Amino acid sequence: MSHTVTAEIVANVLSVGVEVGQRVEATDEVVLLESMKMEIPVLADVAGVVSEIVVKAGDVVRDGDPLVIISRA
């Protein structure tokens, strides 16, 4: 079973804080976004293992775009 972490706003991706295969806990920061000169951390909603990273630094995302996919054990 997997869970997709999505963007909640239109923003630029400043950095990706995880790697494929990394174990994350709920509330771990996975991506850092920037919008209107504000940094917005995106947190994992669930614990699991990062199975896919959909974005990279410099990408522009919109509300609902997938950022990271987490596989739950």
ZIHU-V520257 format. One record per pair of residues at least 12 apart in sequence whose C-alpha atoms are under 7 Angstrom apart, sorted by the first residue. I is the first residue (numbers start at 1). J is the second residue. If there is no record, write none. Layout:
I,J
I,J
//
This chain:
1,71
1,72
2,69
2,70
2,71
2,72
3,69
3,70
3,71
4,66
4,68
4,69
4,70
5,44
5,66
5,67
5,68
5,69
6,64
6,65
6,66
6,67
7,61
7,62
7,63
7,64
7,65
7,66
7,67
8,63
8,64
9,62
9,63
10,61
10,62
10,63
11,33
11,34
11,35
11,60
11,61
11,62
12,33
12,34
12,35
12,58
12,59
12,60
12,61
13,32
13,33
13,34
13,56
13,57
13,58
13,59
13,60
14,32
14,33
14,34
14,57
14,58
15,31
15,32
15,56
15,57
16,30
16,31
16,32
16,56
16,57
17,29
17,30
17,31
18,30
19,50
20,50
20,51
20,52
20,53
21,49
21,50
21,51
22,49
22,50
23,48
23,49
23,50
24,47
24,48
24,49
25,44
25,46
25,47
25,48
26,44
26,45
26,46
26,47
27,43
27,44
27,45
28,43
28,44
29,41
29,42
29,43
29,44
30,42
30,43
30,44
47,72
48,70
48,71
48,72
48,73
49,70
49,71
49,72
50,69
50,70
50,71
51,69
51,70
51,71
52,68
52,69
53,67
53,68
53,69
54,66
54,67
54,68
55,67
//
